[in-house]
Amino acid sequence: MNAMTLIVKQGTLKQGSILVIGESYTKIKNMYDDAGNELKEAKPGDAVQIMGIPNIPAAGDFIYEV
């Protein structure tokens, strides 16, 4: 299982949201903060770790929520 850390730049990221990452997509199943606590949502400026990413993007790639 792949995991990645991202910083929410705009809006609110919620557990269950769909992310488009380059040419792939995934549904957020688990999301954790920097202390390892599970989150239901993340606001702008929050750094979160997302689990279950099919392909790890390159650093600096944009990730969009649909």
URBELRA-V305505 format. One record per pair of residues at least 12 apart in sequence whose C-alpha atoms are under 7 Angstrom apart, sorted by the first residue. I is the first residue (numbers start at 0). J is the second residue. If there is no record, write none. Layout:
BEGIN
i;j
I;J
I;J
END
This chain:
BEGIN
i;j
0;51
1;50
1;51
1;52
1;53
2;48
2;49
2;50
2;51
2;52
3;48
3;49
3;50
4;46
4;47
4;48
4;49
5;46
5;47
5;48
6;44
6;45
6;46
6;47
7;42
7;43
7;44
7;45
7;46
8;43
8;44
9;43
10;42
10;43
11;40
11;41
11;42
11;43
12;40
12;41
12;42
13;39
13;40
13;41
14;27
14;28
14;29
14;30
14;39
14;40
15;27
15;28
16;64
17;64
17;65
18;62
18;63
18;64
18;65
19;62
19;63
19;64
20;56
20;62
20;63
25;52
27;49
28;50
29;49
29;50
30;47
30;48
30;49
30;50
31;47
31;48
31;49
32;46
32;47
32;48
33;46
33;47
END
